[in-house]
């Protein structure tokens, strides 16, 4: 289906369905953008976490038993 066909189909919808299409499209765009920004951040920081031991120093504590004071 071509973009023109999709637009024609949307124009045939009742108003509430048009709003639904717009809302879902915006949600999808926001999700895609958030995922893209997250991937960029991961790529940018990956080498820092691999090479800078200060950034991962506390991960050695992850396997120690932790007792909460009551």
N, CA, C and O atoms as CSV, one atom per row, in Angstrom:
chain,resi,resn,atom,element,x,y,z
A,1,UNK,N,N,0.850,-1.175,0.000
A,1,UNK,CA,C,0.000,0.000,0.000
A,1,UNK,C,C,0.897,1.241,0.000
A,1,UNK,O,O,1.845,1.335,0.780
A,2,UNK,N,N,0.594,2.158,-0.857
A,2,UNK,CA,C,1.354,3.395,-0.987
A,2,UNK,C,C,0.859,4.436,0.021
A,2,UNK,O,O,-0.241,4.317,0.559
A,3,UNK,N,N,1.668,5.435,0.263
A,3,UNK,CA,C,1.314,6.504,1.196
A,3,UNK,C,C,0.021,7.195,0.772
A,3,UNK,O,O,-0.823,7.515,1.609
A,4,UNK,N,N,-0.126,7.419,-0.507
A,4,UNK,CA,C,-1.341,8.069,-1.027
A,4,UNK,C,C,-2.571,7.227,-0.696
A,4,UNK,O,O,-3.613,7.763,-0.317
A,5,UNK,N,N,-2.448,5.920,-0.840
A,5,UNK,CA,C,-3.567,5.023,-0.529
A,5,UNK,C,C,-3.912,5.078,0.958
A,5,UNK,O,O,-5.083,5.094,1.336
A,6,UNK,N,N,-2.897,5.104,1.776
A,6,UNK,CA,C,-3.116,5.172,3.228
A,6,UNK,C,C,-3.826,6.469,3.587
A,6,UNK,O,O,-4.775,6.466,4.371
A,7,UNK,N,N,-3.370,7.566,3.019
A,7,UNK,CA,C,-3.993,8.866,3.301
A,7,UNK,C,C,-5.459,8.879,2.857
A,7,UNK,O,O,-6.312,9.428,3.554
A,8,UNK,N,N,-5.742,8.294,1.733
A,8,UNK,CA,C,-7.130,8.238,1.257
A,8,UNK,C,C,-7.996,7.404,2.198
A,8,UNK,O,O,-9.141,7.757,2.480
A,9,UNK,N,N,-7.446,6.312,2.674
A,9,UNK,CA,C,-8.193,5.469,3.615
A,9,UNK,C,C,-8.453,6.213,4.925
A,9,UNK,O,O,-9.544,6.123,5.489
A,10,UNK,N,N,-7.463,6.936,5.399
A,10,UNK,CA,C,-7.633,7.699,6.640
A,10,UNK,C,C,-8.704,8.770,6.460
A,10,UNK,O,O,-9.505,9.003,7.365
A,11,UNK,N,N,-8.724,9.413,5.316
A,11,UNK,CA,C,-9.719,10.460,5.063
A,11,UNK,C,C,-11.141,9.905,5.075
A,11,UNK,O,O,-12.088,10.642,5.349
A,12,UNK,N,N,-11.297,8.650,4.789
A,12,UNK,CA,C,-12.630,8.029,4.787
A,12,UNK,C,C,-13.113,7.666,6.193
A,12,UNK,O,O,-14.295,7.383,6.391
A,13,UNK,N,N,-12.218,7.673,7.147
A,13,UNK,CA,C,-12.573,7.273,8.510
A,13,UNK,C,C,-13.393,8.350,9.213
A,13,UNK,O,O,-13.300,9.529,8.872
A,14,UNK,N,N,-14.198,7.940,10.200
A,14,UNK,CA,C,-14.870,8.943,11.036
A,14,UNK,C,C,-13.827,9.667,11.895
A,14,UNK,O,O,-12.714,9.175,12.082
A,15,UNK,N,N,-14.192,10.811,12.399
A,15,UNK,CA,C,-13.258,11.672,13.116
A,15,UNK,C,C,-12.578,10.966,14.289
A,15,UNK,O,O,-11.365,11.089,14.459
A,16,UNK,N,N,-13.334,10.235,15.093
A,16,UNK,CA,C,-12.727,9.570,16.250
A,16,UNK,C,C,-11.678,8.541,15.829
A,16,UNK,O,O,-10.681,8.358,16.529
A,17,UNK,N,N,-11.885,7.875,14.711
A,17,UNK,CA,C,-10.896,6.911,14.203
A,17,UNK,C,C,-9.665,7.635,13.655
A,17,UNK,O,O,-8.543,7.143,13.778
A,18,UNK,N,N,-9.880,8.794,13.057
A,18,UNK,CA,C,-8.744,9.590,12.575
A,18,UNK,C,C,-7.857,9.995,13.745
A,18,UNK,O,O,-6.632,9.901,13.672
A,19,UNK,N,N,-8.495,10.449,14.835
A,19,UNK,CA,C,-7.721,10.818,16.018
A,19,UNK,C,C,-6.953,9.617,16.563
A,19,UNK,O,O,-5.806,9.746,16.990
A,20,UNK,N,N,-7.585,8.463,16.547
A,20,UNK,CA,C,-6.922,7.249,17.021
A,20,UNK,C,C,-5.673,6.958,16.179
A,20,UNK,O,O,-4.615,6.638,16.721
A,21,UNK,N,N,-5.801,7.069,14.875
A,21,UNK,CA,C,-4.666,6.830,13.978
A,21,UNK,C,C,-3.540,7.819,14.281
A,21,UNK,O,O,-2.371,7.436,14.346
A,22,UNK,N,N,-3.893,9.076,14.463
A,22,UNK,CA,C,-2.889,10.105,14.751
A,22,UNK,C,C,-2.205,9.822,16.087
A,22,UNK,O,O,-0.979,9.884,16.181
A,23,UNK,N,N,-2.984,9.514,17.113
A,23,UNK,CA,C,-2.416,9.244,18.434
A,23,UNK,C,C,-1.465,8.053,18.409
A,23,UNK,O,O,-0.371,8.117,18.970
A,24,UNK,N,N,-1.873,6.983,17.768
A,24,UNK,CA,C,-1.023,5.791,17.703
A,24,UNK,C,C,0.239,6.048,16.878
A,24,UNK,O,O,1.309,5.523,17.187
A,25,UNK,N,N,0.105,6.849,15.838
A,25,UNK,CA,C,1.270,7.193,15.023
A,25,UNK,C,C,2.266,8.015,15.831
A,25,UNK,O,O,3.472,7.774,15.767
A,26,UNK,N,N,1.770,8.975,16.584
A,26,UNK,CA,C,2.648,9.802,17.419
A,26,UNK,C,C,3.331,8.948,18.486
A,26,UNK,O,O,4.525,9.114,18.738
A,27,UNK,N,N,2.595,8.045,19.110
A,27,UNK,CA,C,3.193,7.142,20.102
A,27,UNK,C,C,4.322,6.330,19.475
A,27,UNK,O,O,5.388,6.166,20.068
A,28,UNK,N,N,4.075,5.831,18.285
A,28,UNK,CA,C,5.075,5.027,17.590
A,28,UNK,C,C,6.326,5.844,17.274
A,28,UNK,O,O,7.448,5.364,17.438
A,29,UNK,N,N,6.127,7.067,16.827
A,29,UNK,CA,C,7.257,7.944,16.507
A,29,UNK,C,C,8.055,8.252,17.769
A,29,UNK,O,O,9.286,8.223,17.747
A,30,UNK,N,N,7.363,8.546,18.870
A,30,UNK,CA,C,8.051,8.833,20.134
A,30,UNK,C,C,8.851,7.627,20.612
A,30,UNK,O,O,9.983,7.774,21.074
A,31,UNK,N,N,8.273,6.449,20.505
A,31,UNK,CA,C,8.966,5.227,20.915
A,31,UNK,C,C,10.202,4.994,20.056
A,31,UNK,O,O,11.271,4.669,20.572
A,32,UNK,N,N,10.053,5.159,18.758
A,32,UNK,CA,C,11.198,4.993,17.858
A,32,UNK,C,C,12.307,5.984,18.190
A,32,UNK,O,O,13.483,5.621,18.204
A,33,UNK,N,N,11.938,7.226,18.456
A,33,UNK,CA,C,12.936,8.253,18.766
A,33,UNK,C,C,13.624,7.955,20.095
A,33,UNK,O,O,14.840,8.108,20.212
A,34,UNK,N,N,12.858,7.534,21.091
A,34,UNK,CA,C,13.449,7.191,22.385
A,34,UNK,C,C,14.423,6.026,22.239
A,34,UNK,O,O,15.514,6.050,22.808
A,35,UNK,N,N,14.035,5.018,21.485
A,35,UNK,CA,C,14.927,3.876,21.251
A,35,UNK,C,C,16.197,4.310,20.528
A,35,UNK,O,O,17.291,3.848,20.853
A,36,UNK,N,N,16.053,5.181,19.569
A,36,UNK,CA,C,17.211,5.675,18.822
A,36,UNK,C,C,18.153,6.459,19.741
A,36,UNK,O,O,19.367,6.262,19.706
A,37,UNK,N,N,17.588,7.342,20.557
A,37,UNK,CA,C,18.407,8.131,21.485
A,37,UNK,C,C,19.105,7.232,22.506
A,37,UNK,O,O,20.253,7.481,22.874
A,38,UNK,N,N,18.418,6.196,22.960
A,38,UNK,CA,C,19.015,5.257,23.906
A,38,UNK,C,C,20.179,4.510,23.265
A,38,UNK,O,O,21.225,4.333,23.889
A,39,UNK,N,N,20.002,4.078,22.041
A,39,UNK,CA,C,21.085,3.393,21.327
A,39,UNK,C,C,22.295,4.306,21.155
A,39,UNK,O,O,23.432,3.863,21.310
A,40,UNK,N,N,22.059,5.566,20.837
A,40,UNK,CA,C,23.165,6.513,20.700
A,40,UNK,C,C,23.905,6.687,22.022
A,40,UNK,O,O,25.134,6.738,22.047
A,41,UNK,N,N,23.158,6.779,23.118
A,41,UNK,CA,C,23.775,6.940,24.433
A,41,UNK,C,C,24.593,5.711,24.804
A,41,UNK,O,O,25.693,5.833,25.342
A,42,UNK,N,N,24.063,4.538,24.522
A,42,UNK,CA,C,24.789,3.297,24.813
A,42,UNK,C,C,26.088,3.256,24.016
A,42,UNK,O,O,27.149,2.957,24.563
A,43,UNK,N,N,26.002,3.554,22.740
A,43,UNK,CA,C,27.202,3.543,21.899
A,43,UNK,C,C,28.240,4.546,22.393
A,43,UNK,O,O,29.441,4.274,22.383
A,44,UNK,N,N,27.759,5.704,22.821
A,44,UNK,CA,C,28.665,6.760,23.260
A,44,UNK,C,C,29.366,6.405,24.575
A,44,UNK,O,O,30.532,6.749,24.770
A,45,UNK,N,N,28.666,5.726,25.466
A,45,UNK,CA,C,29.220,5.448,26.792
A,45,UNK,C,C,29.861,4.073,26.936
A,45,UNK,O,O,30.516,3.802,27.943
A,46,UNK,N,N,29.685,3.215,25.960
A,46,UNK,CA,C,30.177,1.840,26.076
A,46,UNK,C,C,31.675,1.777,26.384
A,46,UNK,O,O,32.088,1.085,27.315
A,47,UNK,N,N,32.475,2.486,25.618
A,47,UNK,CA,C,33.928,2.440,25.830
A,47,UNK,C,C,34.318,2.969,27.201
A,47,UNK,O,O,35.263,2.469,27.812
A,48,UNK,N,N,33.602,3.976,27.691
A,48,UNK,CA,C,33.892,4.488,29.033
A,48,UNK,C,C,33.707,3.392,30.075
A,48,UNK,O,O,34.552,3.224,30.954
A,49,UNK,N,N,32.624,2.657,29.985
A,49,UNK,CA,C,32.359,1.611,30.967
A,49,UNK,C,C,33.311,0.428,30.825
A,49,UNK,O,O,33.634,-0.231,31.813
A,50,UNK,N,N,33.752,0.162,29.623
A,50,UNK,CA,C,34.690,-0.941,29.419
A,50,UNK,C,C,36.082,-0.571,29.934
A,50,UNK,O,O,36.776,-1.416,30.499
A,51,UNK,N,N,36.487,0.669,29.745
A,51,UNK,CA,C,37.862,1.069,30.034
A,51,UNK,C,C,38.067,1.794,31.362
A,51,UNK,O,O,39.201,1.870,31.835
A,52,UNK,N,N,37.030,2.321,31.970
A,52,UNK,CA,C,37.177,3.090,33.205
A,52,UNK,C,C,36.660,2.269,34.384
A,52,UNK,O,O,35.452,2.172,34.601
A,53,UNK,N,N,37.575,1.687,35.133
A,53,UNK,CA,C,37.204,0.800,36.243
A,53,UNK,C,C,36.481,1.540,37.366
A,53,UNK,O,O,35.755,0.916,38.140
A,54,UNK,N,N,36.663,2.849,37.469
A,54,UNK,CA,C,35.953,3.606,38.502
A,54,UNK,C,C,34.443,3.603,38.261
A,54,UNK,O,O,33.661,3.671,39.209
A,55,UNK,N,N,34.042,3.524,37.015
A,55,UNK,CA,C,32.613,3.520,36.699
A,55,UNK,C,C,31.947,2.196,37.055
A,55,UNK,O,O,30.730,2.135,37.228
A,56,UNK,N,N,32.741,1.147,37.164
A,56,UNK,CA,C,32.165,-0.175,37.449
A,56,UNK,C,C,32.654,-0.746,38.777
A,56,UNK,O,O,32.454,-1.931,39.047
A,57,UNK,N,N,33.286,0.068,39.600
A,57,UNK,CA,C,33.879,-0.417,40.849
A,57,UNK,C,C,32.853,-1.067,41.772
A,57,UNK,O,O,33.150,-2.082,42.401
A,58,UNK,N,N,31.676,-0.510,41.861
A,58,UNK,CA,C,30.685,-1.033,42.799
A,58,UNK,C,C,29.973,-2.287,42.297
A,58,UNK,O,O,29.226,-2.908,43.053
A,59,UNK,N,N,30.183,-2.665,41.063
A,59,UNK,CA,C,29.531,-3.877,40.564
A,59,UNK,C,C,30.090,-5.129,41.232
A,59,UNK,O,O,29.441,-6.175,41.212
A,60,UNK,N,N,31.275,-5.043,41.822
A,60,UNK,CA,C,31.819,-6.202,42.536
A,60,UNK,C,C,30.991,-6.519,43.771
A,60,UNK,O,O,31.030,-7.641,44.275
A,61,UNK,N,N,30.252,-5.548,44.255
A,61,UNK,CA,C,29.402,-5.764,45.428
A,61,UNK,C,C,28.088,-6.458,45.077
A,61,UNK,O,O,27.363,-6.891,45.972
A,62,UNK,N,N,27.782,-6.565,43.821
A,62,UNK,CA,C,26.507,-7.136,43.397
A,62,UNK,C,C,26.298,-8.563,43.899
A,62,UNK,O,O,25.160,-8.974,44.125
A,63,UNK,N,N,27.360,-9.309,44.072
A,63,UNK,CA,C,27.218,-10.709,44.456
A,63,UNK,C,C,27.398,-10.942,45.952
A,63,UNK,O,O,27.297,-12.076,46.418
A,64,UNK,N,N,27.661,-9.886,46.701
A,64,UNK,CA,C,27.787,-10.023,48.148
A,64,UNK,C,C,26.402,-9.992,48.778
A,64,UNK,O,O,25.488,-9.333,48.282
A,65,UNK,N,N,26.270,-10.714,49.875
A,65,UNK,CA,C,24.987,-10.704,50.573
A,65,UNK,C,C,24.823,-9.362,51.271
A,65,UNK,O,O,25.762,-8.821,51.855
A,66,UNK,N,N,23.638,-8.859,51.196
A,66,UNK,CA,C,23.339,-7.553,51.775
A,66,UNK,C,C,22.264,-7.737,52.830
A,66,UNK,O,O,21.205,-8.309,52.571
A,67,UNK,N,N,22.555,-7.242,54.021
A,67,UNK,CA,C,21.583,-7.334,55.105
A,67,UNK,C,C,21.137,-5.934,55.469
A,67,UNK,O,O,21.949,-5.068,55.795
A,68,UNK,N,N,19.850,-5.732,55.408
A,68,UNK,CA,C,19.291,-4.423,55.701
A,68,UNK,C,C,19.161,-4.250,57.208
A,68,UNK,O,O,18.676,-5.142,57.904
A,69,UNK,N,N,19.598,-3.091,57.709
A,69,UNK,CA,C,19.444,-2.796,59.133
A,69,UNK,C,C,17.980,-2.496,59.420
A,69,UNK,O,O,17.325,-1.771,58.671
A,70,UNK,N,N,17.482,-3.056,60.500
A,70,UNK,CA,C,16.064,-2.844,60.828
A,70,UNK,C,C,15.909,-1.954,62.023
A,70,UNK,O,O,14.786,-1.670,62.439
